[in-house]
Amino acid sequence: MSPGRDAGFAQRWYRRPLRQTGPVIDMPVPASFNDITQDPSLENYIGWVWYEKEVLLPLRWLQGDPAPRVVLRFGSAHYYSIVWVNGVQVVEHEGGHLPFEADISSVVQGSPDTLCRITVALNNTLTPHTLPPGSIQYMTDKSRYPKNYFVQNTRFDFFNYAGIHRPVVLYTTPAAYIDDITVTTTSSDSVAMVQYQVAVVGSTANSLSLSLRDQEGKVVATADGPVGELKVLNPNLWWPYLMHENPGYLYSLEVNGISSCVCDVYTLPVGIRTVHVTSTQFLINGRPFYFHGVNKHEDADIRGKGLDWPLIVKDFNLLRWLGANSFRTSHYPYAEEIMDLCDVYGIVVIDESPGVGIKLPESFGNKSLQHHLAVMEELVRRDKNRPSVVMWSVANEPASELPPAAHYFKTVIAHTKALDPSRPVTFVTDANYALDRGAPYVDVICVNSYFSWYHDPGHLEVIPVQLTAQFENWYKTYQKPIIQSEYGADSVPGLHSDPPLMFSEEYQQAMLRAYHSIFDKKRKEYVIGELIWNFADFMTNQGTTRVLGNKKGIFTRQRQPKAAAFVLRDRYWKIANESSLKSNCKGSTQDKRVHN
């Protein structure tokens, strides 16, 4: 649960990362360190870096009987972190995309009026057992490589940016505090039920009161105690963007905990919605939902994967301009700030773990499995209450045809369902339908394919045959709804060719239209979604097939539209208006959805 208390502390810190043999550098946080300087060795640096910051804590945080609890929280840091406060180690964390925190009260409360020194050691090395996995390859041929030369190998197609990528905050709570809230919702006709469970730490003698307020601030339901439910009459349901005239409706659940005359208050946004999967449909609030959306990356010039509010807001404006109702957090959990806006705007999310590049047999062993289970626990704990999150994805394009993949994915998926029985679980596959050993355990088939690009490059004429066969084979085998979770082609902005040739904007348009013609046939049956790869161009490792990154975006890395963006916009708004008519929505709502 992210901190609901106002820490009164700036989120933008400046750190000094110190490489063991390198200079001290002023470094902004949040940001990746790779592209900030003019030092080419930092661009591809692998190993330990050090960040340090001194702050003066408010006196009121350090005094009192009992004194407040002081917490240091990181939104994320890639990849392995060790944190010290005033020279005392307070926390270690493995994983680059989820939050972690430490109670530092005992370290700081004996030293008022003294600067608090926060030191972070950060290592971005990836191994076969990290998530995502990687490997270090040492080049021992002294005639070709310098002494002790090594490279970091990965099996994913995006740049392995590193650094403190999300905000770092200090905040306080009472000694007895609300530690966690779990909310699930059900609805039928004119009544909704909000089931809740509240965990309090620091005291067993406490009382809890809860009130649910609508967007006008009116209390619509109340309850007492750590476990229970709230009854809401004539509820406003949480609907996806373009599925209702008032999407993203959120209530506010205020939880008050009182223990020994000390009060803790936490306010949680709550969206009332249900999710259900049949053999041919994905239902939100009992109505068929069709994913017409994108895959994204947290990626931008200079700041890399660092949180960037202007860019985030720009992206949401582009999503709504495009008529996109959904995206997948490819290929790792995105920042909480992004997820907050999904809840508010009604953008549906397939929430994906950093399980990308699981290709080697050793990455399916017990050590990797146990870490994967721990990551899913962290992800579910962070995002379980978000109405925008409708499905968990535990991996992207693993080697799921390998024998150990069956036990591996059966275990990860079962564990995720045990953590959260309210949502379907999937992983995204590019394996052959007849060989995939993890597919029997998913609720929705998510398949990636690049016909006429990586397969039969330049031959657009094969798409109808191959894409039709793909859908029919998967559905015949598993009788589960299917999402085309990736498809696309690289295009260099301004490169034109008629007839269409690869890497031209015209070829990207032609490929999309060829895929769309088959989508339109199969979405009448069991195809429930299409997610373009990719929303915007993004950086990758250097290679002979990558010219300053992956160019499959319908927008450039600077968020300017390519020709394909207009093709997709016309399609998505057409689908939205067709769905609106089928759902018998009000005419005024449909009028709002027609774009010019």
N, C-alpha and C positions, 0 to 999 in steps of 0.2 A: 504494500500500500504506500503510495507516495505521500510525502508529508503534507498534511492539510493545514498545518499551523504556519502562520507567517513568521519566517525566520528573521525578518528585518535585516537581511544580509544580502549584499549584491551577488548575483549569480555570475557576473563576469569577473573572473579573476585573471591575473597575469602571473604566469609561472616561469620558472627558470629551469628548463630541462638541461641536465648536465650529463653528457655522454662520458663514459669512463675515461676516454682519452681525448675528448673534444672540448671545445670552448663552452663557456656559459652563454646562453642565448635567451633573450626575452621572448617568451612564447605566449600567445593568447590562448585562453581557455574559455569556451570549448572550441577546439579545432584539431585537425590532424597536423602533426608536425612536419609531414613530408614535403609540402609545397610552400612553406612559409619563408624559407631562407633561399639564398643563392648557392648553397652548398650542395653539389650534386650527390655527395656521399650520404646526405641525410634523406634524399628522395627514396632510396632503396635500402635504408638502414635496417638491419635485423639485429635485435639484442636489447640490452637494457638501456633505458633513458631514465633520468631523474628529474622530477618536478619539485619545486619548493616554493612556499608562500608563507609569509608571516601576517597574522591578523590580530587585532585587538578586540577581545570579546567584551560585550556590555557587562558592566558590573553586576546587574540584576540577574545575569545568567549564572553567576558564580557564588551567589549568596542565598540564604534562606534556610528554613527548617520545616520541611525538607527542601533542599536545593533542587532546582529543576534538573531534568535530565537533558544533557547536551549531546546532540547527535551530529555526526559528520556524514554526509550522504553524497555519493557519486552517481550521476545519471547513467554513465557508462565510461569505461576506459578499456582500450584494446591493447593487449589481450589479457595478460596476467599482471595483477597489481598487488603490491605490498605497501601499506600505508603506516607511517609513524606520525605521532603527535608529540612534540617536545622530546623527540628521541625514543619514545615508547611505541612499540609496534601495536597497532590497534585492530588491524584487519588485513586479511589476504583474500583475494577473489580471483577465480578463473573464469574467463569469458568476457567478450568484448562488447556486448550489446544489451546488457541488463543491469539494473541498479544494484548497488550494495552500500551498506552503511555500517557505522560503528558508534557505540555509546562511548563518548570520550569524557564523560563527567568526572571520573576519578582522576584523570590526567590533568584536567585544566582547572578544577575548582579549588585547588590549593594555592593558586598563584594569580590573584587579582592584580590588575594594572601591569601585567606582564604579557608581552607579545606571545601569541600562540603560533608555533612553527609547525606547519604541515608539510610532510615530505612524502613523495610518492615515487616508488621504483616501478617502472612499467616495462614489460617485455612482450614484444609482438611476435615471438617465435611460435610457429605452428608445427605440431608433430602429428604422427598418425592417430594420436588419441585426443587431440584437441577438437573443438567444434567451432569453426570448420577445421578439418584436418589439413595437414601439410607435411613436408619432410625437408630436412636439411641435407643437401648433397655437397660433400667435400670434393673439390677438384684436386687430385693428387699429382697430375702430370705437370711437373715443374717446368717442362719446356713450353707449356701453354698458359700456365696460371701462376700468379704470385703465391708466395708461401701462405699457408693457412686460408686459402681462398675457398669460399663456399657460397652457395646460393640457396634461397628458400624456394622450394617447389610447391605449387598448389594446383589443385584440380578444379578451380573455379575461375570464371571469366570476369573478374572485377579486381580493381587494385586493392591490395591489402593495406589500406590506410591505417595509421596507428596514432595514438595519442589519447588525451582526455577529451572525448567527443561530445559529452553532454554536460549540463551544468553541475557544479559542485556547490552544495549549500550546507550551512550550519543552521540547525533549528533546535528548538527546545520543546519538551513535553513535561507534564507533571511526573512525579516519581511513579505514580500509578497512571497508566495511560492506555488508550485504545490502540491495540496493536494491529488488528485485522478485522475486516468486515467482508462477509460473503453474502451476496444478494442473488437470488434467482426469481424469475417472474413467470406467472401463468395468467392467461386471460380467456374469458368466454363471455360472449354476448356483452352485457353492460357491466361486468364485474372483472376486476383484476386482483390477483393476490401477489404480494411482494414478500417472499420468504427471506428471512435474514438470520445471520449468525454473527455475533460480535465476540471477539476475543479481547480480554483486558489482562494486562500484565502489570505486576507490581503490587497487587492487592487482591484478596479474595472477598473482602468486605466492601462491596461497592454496589451501587444501584445504577441502572441504565434506563434512560428514557429515550424514545425515538419519535420523531415527527417527520412526516412526508409532506413537502410543500410543492404546489404546482408552480408554474412559471410566473404567476401573478403574486406569489408569496402566500397564498392561502393554504392553511393546513388541511389536508384531505384525509389523513389517517394518522393515528398514534398507536404506540405500543410501549410495553415495558419488558425489561429482562433481556438476557443475552441471546435467546433463541425465540423466534416467533414469526408472525406474519402480519402484514398490514393489508386491510381490505380497502380497495379503491373502487368507488362507484363511478360509472361513466368515464373510464380512464381515457386519457389521450395516449395512444400507443406510439411507440418509437417506430417511425417508418423510414425506409431508405429514401435518399434523394431521387426525385422524379417518380416516386411511387405514391406520393401523397402531397397535398397542397401545403402541409405543415410538417416537413421531414425533420428528423432529429429531435423530437420533443423529449425534454429531460425534466424530470422531477429532481428535487433536492432532498436527500435523506439526512437529517440532522441527528447525530447520535451524541447524547450527553451522558458522560460518566462521572459519578460523584463518589469519592472515596476519602474518608477522613477530612471532610470539609474542603477537599481539593477537587476542582472540576476540570475535566478534559472534554473538548468538543471536537468532533470531526464531521464534516459535511461531504457527502458522497453523491455525485450525480447518478441518477437512476433512470434508465430507459426501460419501459415496459414493452417487451416483445418476446415472441416465441420463434423457435426454429425447428423445422421438421424436414426430414429427407425421406422421399419415397423412391421407388425403383426408377422413376422418370422425372421427378420434380424436386426442387428445393423450395420449401415454403417458409415465408416469413409472415408471421401473424395469420397463418392459414391461407395466404395467397401466393401463387407461383411467383418466384423471383428469378429473373434472368440476369446473370452477371455480364454486364457490358462495361469493361473497365480496362485496367492497365496493370503492368508490372512496373515497379519503380526501383530506384536506388537512392540511398542517402549519399549524394555525390554532387560536388560543385567545384568550380574553380577556386583555387587558393586554399579554402578551408577544408577541402576534402570531404570527410564525413562529419565535420563539426556542425553542431546545431546552428542553424541560420534562420532566424525568424522571418526576415523579408522573403527569403527563398521559399520557405514553407507556405507563407500566405500566397505568394505568386503561384505555387503549384496547385493549391486548392482552387484558386480562381481559374486556372487553366483546366483543371478537372471538370469544374462545373460548366465552363465554356464548351468543353468537349462533349458534354452529356454523359460523362462516365459516372457510374453509380457505385464503383467498387475498385479495389486494388488488392494485390497480394504484397505482403511485406518481404519481397524477394531481396536477399535470401538470409534474413536475420530480423529480429524484432526492431522496429523503428522507435524513435524517441517518443516518450510519453506526451510531449507537446503536440506531436503529429496525431497521435491516437485521440487526444482530447478533441481536436478539431473534427476528426471523423465522427465522433459521438455527436458533436454539435451540428454538423452539416448533413448527417445521414449518409455518409460514405461507408459502404459495407467493406469489411476487411477480412481477408484470409490471413491469419496471423501465423507467420512462419518462423520456426526456430533457425539458428545458424547452422543447421545440418546440411550444408552444401559441400560437394566434393568428397563425399564418402565413397571412395572408389577402391581403395586397397583392402585386401582381406584382413589385415591387422586392424583396420578401423571398424571391424565388426566384432571385435573381441570384447571380453567382459569389462575391461578397463574403459574402453570407449562407451560401451553400453551404460555403465553406471554414471558416467559423466553426462551422457545424453538425457538420462532420466532426471538428473539433478537440474539440468537446464530447463527441461519441461516444467519442473516444479516451480522454478523461478519465474518462467514466462506466464504460467497459469496464475500464480499468485499476483503478478503485476496486472494482468489484463482480464481477469475472470469476470469483473463487474462491468465490462464495457459492452453496451448494446451493439456497437458497430462491429464487434468481433463475432462472427457467426460460425467460424470453423477454424480449427487448429491444423497447421501443416507441420509435420515433424521433420521433413527433409525435402531437398530438391535434387532430382536426378542422381540418386545413389546407384551403386552397382547392385540393383535389387534382383538381378538374375543370379547372383552368387548364392551358393547353398546356405551360408550363415545368415543371409538377409531375412529368411523366413522367421527364425527365432528372434532376431534383432527387432524387426518391425512389429511383430506380434507383441513383443514385450513393451516397446515404447508406446505403441498405440493403446494397448490395454492400460498402461500406467496413466496415460494422458486422460483416458476416459474415466478412470477411477478418480483422478483429481477433479475432473469437471464432466459429470454425466450429461450436462445440458447441451453440449455442442457436438456436432460431428467432427471426425478426425480424418485427415488424409495425409498423403505425401505426394509429391509431384514426380512423375516418372517419365523417363524417355526409353524405357526398356521395351522389348518385344512383349506383346500381350500374352503370348504363350509361355514365356520364360520368367515373368515377373513373380517373385516369391513373396513380395510384400503386399501386392494388390488385394489378396483375399481378405485383408484385415481393415481396409479403408472403407469409409462410408460413401465417399464420392471419388470417382476416378478423375484424376487430374493428369493430363498428358501433354507433353511438349513435343512438337515436331516442326521441322524446318524443310519441308518439301520444296524443291527447286532452289534451295540455298546450300545447306550442308549435304543434302542428298540430291542427286541429279541437278547440280548447279546450272542455272540459266534456262532450265526447261520448265517453264510455267505450265505447259500442257499436261504434265504428270500430276498436278495438284488434285484435280477432281477425282481421278482414279485412286490415288494413294490416300487422300484424306477420307474419302468414303469408306475404303477398306479399313482404315484405322478405326473409325467410329464403329463400324459394324462388327469388327472382330472383338473389340473391347466389350461392347454391349452384349454380344452373344455369349461371351465367356463369363461375364460377371453380373449382368442384369442390374447395373448400378448407373445412376446418372453421371454424365461426363462433362467436364469443363476442359476446353482447349486452353490450357494454362500458359502456354507460350506459343507464338508463331511470329514470324517477321523476317525482315531483310535489311541489311545495311544500306544506307544511302548517304552519299557525300553531299552536303547542302550546296545547291547551285550546279551540280553535275547532271546534265540532261542527255537523254538519248531516245530517239524514236526511229525504229522500234526500240522497246525497252531493253536495256542491257544492265547487267548486274552493277550495283553500286550507284546507279542513277536514281533520281527521285521518281522517274516514271516506272522503273522496275519495282520499287517499293510499293507504289500505288497498285500496279498490276497484280503483284502477289497478294496484297490484302484483298482485292476484289475477287480473286480466284478462291481464296479461303472463304470469303463471305458467302459466295454462292452456295457452297456446301453447308455452311453453318445454317443458312436460311432453310434448307431442307431438313436438316437433322434437329434443329431446335423445335420443330413440330413434334418430335418424337421423344428424345432422351438427352439431347445436348442442352445443358442448363447454363452455359456461359462461355465467354471468349475474353481473354486477357491478352492484349497486344504486348509483344516484347519489342521495344520498351517505350516507356513514357518519354524519356530524354536520353540523349547520348551520355555516355559515362566513361570514366577512365578505367583502363585495364593495364596489365603488365605489357611491356613492349614486346612486339613480335611481328613477324612478317605478314600476318593477316590483320594487324591492328594499326591504324594510322591515328595516333593520338586518341586511342580508346575505341570502344565499341560504338558504331554509328547506326545502330538499329532504332534509335529514338525517332518518334514522330515529331519531337521537338529537339532542337540542338541543346547542347549542354548549357547554353545561355538562355534557354527557354524561348527560342524563336521557332515558329512553326515551319515544318517542311510541308511539301504538297500532300503527303500522306495524312497529316493532321486533319485536313479538310475532308478527305475521304472518310476518315473515322468519325468526324463530327457529324457529317450528314447521316451516317449510318446509325450512330448512337441515338441521335434525336428522333430519327424515324422509328427505331425500336421502342423508345420511351413513349412516343405518342401512340403507337400501336397497342402497347401494354395498357396505356391509360384508357383507350377506348374499350378494350376487352374487360377492364375492371369496372366499367360503368362509373368512372369518376365524373365529377361535376364539370360542366363545360368550361367554367372559368379556370379550373385547374389546367385543362388541356390547352387553353389559350396561352397560359403562362409558359407552357413547355415548348410551344412552337418557336423555333429560333429563326432569326433573319440572316 
